[in-house]
Structures are given as structure tokens and as C-alpha cells.
């Protein structure tokens, strides 16, 4: 009779929690331990803006698997416990919970250490080593609670960063009656999600509800008695500075992978700063897996390394790592599709595949179609814009973006095409469902491909 397999997981978020669940599904007898530095078990970080908005009644509603649930599954979870050392030679994890020292020996180790927020070099943003009162990041339930406690109707709020989180927070704060300004250093919003021609109509729509300052750099803050009162920004093109008076500042400028523990045991770190993993989520150290925001994986289209940051990818990595650590055999796809979506101010956006500026090694021809969710004659139709990118050489679909009605499901269809390496001509033959109250005769996803086909045809005829 052999001893039970010992699995230790560092990090109890979506990646670590999912790893534990699938390790248990794979091996009912394994000893599974989670060390989580936060005070909450697995919860949805993506739901935080909606809890701040009040759409989700309480922050506790975001908890997906309770401490009691893990214990019921015989998963030993230690909250508010910080891992101080990994002894890779003796396969031992040493952690601390308050003054208590906790040690666990492992056969397999899963790193799910996540990421920390990247705070831009804004002058006077900190005092005595801490962010000024009224300045927040959004990574945890406690962050969300602190922001909610600071929100007062009629106040002014500034958000630095016009990515998905920044705009979701803009919507949340605007819905609470705040006057919102979004400051973005790049010339366009949603730069990692939409091409500029697709994001421009979004900007125009949003500017009717909030103030958006693209191509502006945040320079310094002003404070009174330790609380923020204003932010000074500079327009990149002209160098002109302006001061925005505000009671609340949210920093949504991205994250950096937490890899200190991984580096301490010799895990290879990639170009993006994340832990390098393969299809089995294995690191370069035998018996050690890594999942989630702390990892780097390759793009399905470009083969370039990417920081993992989407919850859907994190969960899939967790399924694979947990299964494999428990003796199973599982793999993620040979690259990430980056299928992403969001909704703010009533606008749905979605995309799959790399944006235009991220494609360096392919010649891509793109086509765009603007249509409606139902036949033009039918009441209740909603606008939809689809853009599809195709590799000029192989004619395979490599990217797609959508703004408007049911954008996410349309992009999901195109994600299937990309994963299946479908060519443009194959996808154009797709038979989509039709009924006047539900969908048009030909859907925007195939009509956008018809536009690309026309472009390719003209290109072939050019001398």
C-alpha cells in the first residue's frame, strides 16, 4: 500500500481553487492543501465592479466556493497564510499564519500566486509609504469595500486606465451618481481589446456620459490632510497640463506577475515577466505547475508570449494543473485565443485573437460589416459591427472584434473558427439560424467575412 499523493497549492483564487477541485476529482484519496494570503476563499474578481455598482447585492455574493465547501471536499485550506519559503530539495512549503508556522510536504506543487497591481510613477501619490486617502486599486474584495465606503453621490472620480476594468469601473461609479473622468496614456481606449477603428465609435458614445482624456499622462496629485484633492495630467502631443479636481482616484493600469517564490526555486521566467508553462501547465522545475496571472503562455495566432490575465484562461489552466498534479493527463490548447468581452454603459464589446498592432509576423486583411441583430424591417433591432481579420497567405481567420448586440456570442462563434483553423471560404458557408424576431437571414459574422473576401479578390487582381 502506498501513501496518498500530496499536493500543495499556493494561492486560493480562481486558478488555485480550480486546481484543488480538479485534483480532488482526479484523485479522491490525495492530500490537498491550499495556502491563501487573503482572508477570502475562491471568489470572482471580475464581479467586483458590479458589487461596487450595487448590481450584485453584497461582496460576499462573489464568493464561489466557501471555506466550508473546501473542507467538505477534504481540501485543507489556510486563509490569511503567507508562504515564506519553498524548500524544493526537501519538497516542503513553509508558511506563516500570524505567529503560527505551518509546514507541508508535497509530491506536486501548484503555483497560483497571481499578480500585483502596477502603479504608475505619479508624483506624491503616496504618503508614508501608503496611497493617499481616496486613491485605490481594485484587486480584492477588501479593495472593493474600501472604494464603496468612499463613494458619495455628486463626488468627482478619476480613473487612470481605459482598459476593460477601467471602463467597467467608470460605469459602476457613474451609476452611483459620480462625475467620472477616465485618463488614458495611449491614443485610444481598449487598446488590448479593439483596433482603433472599432474603439472610436465606443469613445464617441461614452463621451456623452463621462469625460475621456486619451493621450494624456497622469503626472502628480495634490492632497489636503492626507486625502487627494486633484490630479494633474499632461497631453502627450502638446505638453499642455491641466488639473482635474477629484475626491476619488482609481488606478487601473494593469498588473505584474507575482513570481518571487517561483524564481526562488528556479522556475524559468519569460519575456513578459511571467512563469513559463507548457500545455500541461508544467514549469521548468519538475513536479511544479503554475496557473493564472503569474504565468506566461503563447498566443495561438502569433506564437508570441503573453501574460495570462483572463479568468476563462486561468480556470482552464487550473483544470489542467489540478488534473495532472493528481495523476491525470490533461492539456490546454497550444496557445490562447484571448476571447474576451465586457459591457459598460449599455454597450457590449467582444473580441478574439490579437489586435492589429500585436500582429507582427502575418499579413492580415481585415473587413468590417455594420448591420443589425434582426431584419431591418423588424421592431427592436439593435446595431452590431463585426470586424474579421484573415491571414493573407493561408486564408485562415485569425482575429475578430464586435461592438453591439450579442457581441460575445458572435465572437464565440468566430473563436470556434479560429481554434478549428477554418479558412475564410469555409466559414462563409456557415448556415446561421434565421427568424425575423430573432436573427436576420444572414448574420453579421458571415457578412463581415464576405467583405474580407471582396478585399482579397481585389488584392489578387492588383498588378
Secondary structure, DSSP 8 states (H G I E B T S, - for coil): -----EEEEE--SHHHHHHHHHHHHH-TT-EEEEE-SSSS-SB-GGGHHHHHHTSSS-GGGGBSS-HHHHHHTTEEEESS-EEEEEETTTTEEEEEETTEEEEEE-SEEEE---EEE-----BT-EETTEE-BTEEE-SSHHHHHHHHHH--TT-EEEEE--SHHHHHHHHHHHHTT-EEEEE-SSSSSSTTTS-HHHHHHHHHHHTTTSEEETTEEEEEEEEETTEEEEEEEEETTT--EEEEE-SEEEE-S-EEE--HHHHHTT--B-TTSSEE--TT-B-SSTTEEE-GGGEEEEBTTT--EEE---HHHHHHHHHHHHHHHTT------SSB---EEEEETTEEEEEES--GGG--SS-EEEEEEEEESS-TTSTT--EEEEEEEEETTT-BEEEEEEEETTHHHHHHHHHHHHHTT-BHHHHHT-----BTTTB-SS-HHHHHHHHHHHHHHHHHH--
